[in-house]
Amino acid sequence: MGGDYSPQIVIEGASIARERLPDVKFLIFGDETLIAPLVTKYPLLKESCEIHHTDKVVSAEEKPGQALRRGRDSSMGLAIQAVKDGKARSAVSAGNTGALMAMSKFMLKTMPGIDRPALASLLPTSRGESIMLDLGANVECNENNLVQFAIMGAVFARTVLGLSNPTVALLNVGVEELKGNEVIKNADRMLRDASLPMNYVGFTEGHGLANGDVDVVVTDGFSGNIALKTAEGTARMVAGMLKAALESSLMSKIGYLFAKSALLGLKNHLDPNNHNGAVFMGLNGLVIKSHGSASASGFASAICVAADMASNDLAGKIAIDLKCFENNSDVDIEDKVI
């Protein structure tokens, strides 16, 4: 029931995901009087879903503390509870981010060895896709948090991007070892000294995000959220300026006809809906956050991320790497790659 265009977009997105993932089953939590008529429009989805009625919803304006007190029997709370009870492998929501994080952490708890969960997502780059975390769950972080984020981000890269030895870097104001505050310098030293299934390369700067210089970018939630919103705003600005330029004259319109396929490819690559699905990593259960403004195809992408994570045992791989870090011992990467 969360998001800007729910429940229509959620149900349509689930239908698209059902076509892509024929073996996936859905538990849909929300107002059955609104959901059931929508589900009947999609026969394949109707065969693969169960509707669990509740008329209680966590609003977009609700504070995390209020959601914790009043939202346990809301559509969001019941979806997370289904993950906790083992009735669902993951929960996907386009609702209130703060409430979703607070309720997920309270109900599922963090994994052993993880102090704070982090919000991680795919970002489009000139070379394909990179992973960035944290994107807003933790405004302030210490060096241990950043190291844990790096471990989880590398697992994400191996699981979703299929990279056997992903490159990992800390986001900093420069690439020199002397740059940055004490927290990021300490995290850098800890990662350099550790034997982990990742290729830690040190620091990266803001321009490296778009270049795709590394596979995993690690930062605190304050910087990460600003960087994410800046990248998304820049992509929209470039798309709008390009559209205006191509419509500015007859010759521009003719030129567009010749470049149409390439421009559509660029548009699809930059479209946030095609990279939708941020993961709350470090919890004893999978919770995926969709953009509140996501389209149906965007929500389907978030569901696909959830299915990938569930089928590839994300939590199990994180636990192995955390143990590796604690023991400071080598791990055979090939044994852990699917």
C-alpha positions in Angstrom: 0.0 0.0 0.0 3.1 2.3 0.0 4.4 4.5 -2.7 3.1 7.4 -4.8 0.8 5.3 -7.0 -0.2 2.3 -4.9 -1.7 -0.2 -5.0 -2.1 0.0 -8.8 1.6 0.2 -9.6 2.5 -2.5 -7.0 0.0 -5.0 -8.5 1.0 -4.3 -12.1 4.7 -4.6 -11.1 4.0 -7.9 -9.4 2.3 -9.1 -12.6 5.4 -8.1 -14.7 7.6 -9.9 -12.2 5.5 -13.0 -12.3 6.0 -13.2 -16.1 9.8 -12.9 -15.6 9.9 -15.3 -12.6 7.3 -18.0 -13.1 8.3 -19.9 -9.9 7.8 -17.0 -7.6 4.7 -16.8 -5.3 3.4 -13.6 -3.8 1.9 -12.7 -0.5 0.2 -9.3 -0.9 -0.7 -7.3 2.3 -3.1 -4.5 2.2 -6.7 -3.4 1.7 -8.4 -6.4 -0.1 -11.3 -4.2 -1.4 -8.7 -2.2 -3.4 -6.3 -5.0 -4.2 -8.6 -7.9 -5.3 -10.2 -6.1 -8.3 -6.7 -5.2 -9.6 -5.4 -8.7 -9.2 -8.3 -10.1 -11.3 -6.9 -8.2 -14.3 -3.8 -10.4 -14.3 -4.7 -14.1 -14.4 -1.1 -15.4 -13.9 -0.6 -13.2 -10.8 -4.0 -14.3 -9.5 -2.9 -17.9 -9.6 0.3 -17.1 -7.8 -0.7 -14.8 -5.0 -2.5 -14.7 -1.6 -4.1 -11.5 -0.4 -3.8 -10.8 3.3 -6.3 -8.1 4.3 -5.5 -5.1 6.5 -6.8 -1.6 6.4 -4.0 -0.2 8.4 -1.3 1.6 6.4 2.0 3.4 7.4 1.7 6.8 5.8 4.5 8.6 4.0 4.5 11.3 6.7 4.6 8.9 9.6 7.8 9.1 11.8 9.7 5.9 12.4 8.8 5.9 16.1 5.1 6.2 15.3 5.4 3.3 12.8 7.0 1.1 15.4 4.3 1.8 18.0 1.3 1.6 15.7 2.3 -0.2 12.5 2.9 -3.8 13.5 -0.4 -4.8 12.0 -0.1 -2.5 9.0 0.5 -3.8 5.5 4.3 -3.0 5.9 4.5 -4.6 9.4 2.7 -7.8 8.3 5.0 -8.1 5.3 8.1 -7.9 7.4 6.5 -10.3 9.9 6.0 -12.8 7.1 9.8 -12.7 6.5 10.5 -13.2 10.2 8.1 -16.2 10.4 9.6 -17.8 7.3 6.5 -17.5 5.3 8.2 -15.2 2.8 11.8 -15.1 1.6 11.8 -11.3 1.2 9.6 -8.3 1.6 9.4 -5.5 -1.0 7.9 -2.1 -0.3 7.7 1.3 -1.9 6.5 2.9 1.3 8.0 5.2 4.0 11.8 4.5 4.0 12.4 5.5 7.6 9.5 3.5 8.9 10.5 0.5 6.8 14.1 0.6 8.1 13.0 1.0 11.7 10.4 -1.8 11.6 12.7 -4.1 9.7 15.6 -3.6 12.2 13.3 -4.0 15.2 11.5 -7.1 13.9 14.3 -8.9 12.1 17.3 -7.7 14.2 20.8 -7.3 12.7 23.0 -10.3 11.9 25.8 -11.3 14.3 28.8 -9.2 13.5 26.8 -6.3 12.0 26.3 -3.2 14.1 24.0 -1.4 11.7 22.2 -2.4 8.6 23.0 -0.4 5.4 20.9 0.6 2.4 22.5 -0.6 -0.8 21.5 -0.2 -4.5 22.7 -0.4 -8.1 23.8 2.8 -9.8 24.2 3.2 -13.6 27.7 4.1 -14.8 29.5 4.6 -18.1 30.8 1.0 -17.7 27.6 -0.7 -16.6 26.5 -0.8 -13.0 28.1 -0.2 -9.6 26.8 -0.8 -6.1 26.8 2.0 -3.5 26.1 1.8 0.3 25.0 3.3 2.6 22.4 5.4 0.9 20.8 7.0 3.9 20.2 4.4 6.7 23.1 5.7 8.9 23.9 9.4 8.9 27.0 8.9 11.1 29.3 5.9 10.9 32.5 4.7 12.5 35.3 2.7 10.8 33.8 -0.6 11.9 30.5 0.3 10.2 32.3 1.2 6.9 34.3 -2.1 7.0 31.1 -4.0 7.5 29.4 -2.1 4.6 32.4 -3.0 2.4 32.0 -6.7 3.2 28.3 -6.6 2.5 28.7 -4.6 -0.7 31.2 -7.1 -2.0 28.7 -10.0 -1.4 26.0 -7.9 -3.2 28.4 -7.6 -6.2 29.1 -11.3 -6.3 25.5 -12.3 -5.9 23.7 -9.8 -8.2 26.5 -8.7 -10.7 28.2 -12.1 -10.8 31.7 -10.7 -10.1 34.1 -13.2 -8.5 36.5 -10.5 -7.1 34.7 -7.1 -7.1 36.7 -3.9 -6.7 35.8 -2.0 -3.6 36.6 1.6 -2.6 35.8 4.1 0.1 34.2 7.4 -1.1 36.6 10.3 -0.1 37.5 13.8 -1.0 40.7 12.6 -2.7 42.5 9.3 -3.6 45.6 10.1 -1.6 46.1 8.1 1.7 46.4 11.4 3.7 43.0 12.7 2.6 39.8 12.3 4.6 38.8 12.2 8.3 40.1 9.8 10.9 37.1 7.4 10.5 37.7 6.9 6.8 41.5 6.6 7.2 41.0 3.9 9.9 38.6 2.0 7.7 41.1 2.2 4.9 43.8 0.7 7.1 41.5 -2.1 8.3 40.5 -3.1 4.8 44.0 -3.1 3.6 45.1 -5.4 6.4 42.2 -7.8 6.0 42.2 -10.9 3.7 38.7 -10.8 2.1 37.2 -12.0 -1.2 37.3 -8.5 -2.7 39.8 -6.3 -4.5 40.1 -3.3 -2.1 41.6 -0.4 -4.1 41.5 2.4 -1.5 39.7 5.7 -2.1 37.6 7.0 -5.0 36.2 10.5 -5.6 32.8 11.7 -6.6 33.5 11.7 -10.3 34.4 8.0 -10.1 30.8 7.2 -9.4 29.6 8.0 -12.9 32.8 6.6 -14.4 32.2 3.2 -12.8 35.8 3.1 -11.6 35.0 0.5 -9.0 32.3 -2.1 -8.5 31.4 -1.2 -4.9 31.4 2.3 -3.4 31.3 2.5 0.4 30.4 5.6 2.4 28.2 6.9 5.3 24.5 7.4 4.8 24.8 11.2 4.8 27.2 11.4 1.9 25.7 8.4 0.1 22.2 9.9 0.1 23.4 13.2 -1.2 25.5 11.5 -3.9 22.5 9.4 -5.0 20.1 12.3 -5.2 22.7 14.4 -7.1 23.3 11.6 -9.6 19.5 11.1 -10.1 18.9 14.8 -10.5 21.8 15.2 -13.0 20.5 12.3 -15.1 17.0 13.9 -15.2 18.6 17.3 -16.2 20.7 15.8 -19.0 17.7 13.8 -20.3 15.5 17.0 -20.3 18.2 19.1 -21.9 18.8 16.5 -24.6 15.1 16.2 -25.3 14.7 20.0 -25.6 17.8 20.2 -27.9 16.4 17.5 -30.2 13.1 19.2 -30.5 14.5 22.7 -31.1 14.6 22.6 -34.9 13.6 20.6 -37.9 17.2 19.5 -38.5 17.5 18.3 -34.9 14.3 16.3 -35.3 15.7 14.7 -38.4 19.0 13.9 -36.6 17.0 12.3 -33.8 15.5 9.8 -36.3 19.0 8.6 -37.2 20.2 8.4 -33.6 16.9 7.1 -32.1 18.0 3.6 -31.2 21.2 4.8 -29.5 19.4 7.5 -27.6 16.7 5.1 -26.4 19.5 2.8 -25.2 21.0 5.7 -23.2 17.6 6.6 -21.8 17.0 3.0 -20.6 20.4 2.8 -19.0 19.9 6.0 -17.0 16.3 5.3 -16.1 16.1 4.8 -12.3 13.3 2.3 -12.8 15.8 -0.1 -14.4 18.0 0.0 -11.4 15.3 0.0 -8.8 15.5 -2.0 -5.6 17.6 -0.9 -2.6 18.5 -3.7 -0.1 18.5 -3.3 3.7 21.7 -5.3 4.2 22.8 -6.9 7.5 19.4 -8.0 8.7 18.2 -11.5 9.6 15.9 -11.4 6.6 15.6 -9.7 3.3 13.8 -6.3 2.9 13.9 -4.5 -0.4 13.0 -0.8 -0.7 11.5 0.4 -4.0 11.4 4.1 -5.1 8.1 5.5 -4.0 7.7 7.0 -7.5 8.7 3.8 -9.3 6.8 2.7 -12.4 5.3 -0.8 -12.7 8.4 -2.0 -14.5 10.5 -0.3 -11.8 8.6 -2.1 -9.0 9.1 -5.4 -11.0 12.8 -4.7 -11.0 12.8 -4.4 -7.2 11.0 -7.8 -7.0 13.6 -9.3 -9.2 16.4 -8.0 -7.0 14.6 -9.6 -4.0 14.3 -12.9 -5.8 18.0 -12.9 -6.8 19.0 -12.1 -3.2 16.8 -14.8 -1.8 17.8 -17.6 -4.2 21.5 -16.8 -3.7 21.6 -16.9 0.1 22.8 -13.3 0.6 22.8 -13.6 4.4 24.8 -16.8 4.4 27.5 -15.3 2.3 27.7 -12.2 4.4 28.1 -14.4 7.5 31.0 -16.3 5.9 32.8 -13.1 5.0 32.3 -11.6 8.4 33.8 -14.7 10.0 36.7 -14.4 7.5 37.3 -10.8 8.6 37.2 -11.6 12.3 39.6 -14.5 11.8 41.7 -12.5 9.3 42.0 -15.6 7.2 42.0 -16.3 3.5 38.8 -17.6 1.9 38.6 -19.5 -1.4 36.6 -17.1 -3.5 35.6 -19.7 -6.1 33.9 -21.8 -3.5 31.6 -18.9 -2.7 30.6 -17.8 -6.2 27.4 -18.9 -7.8 
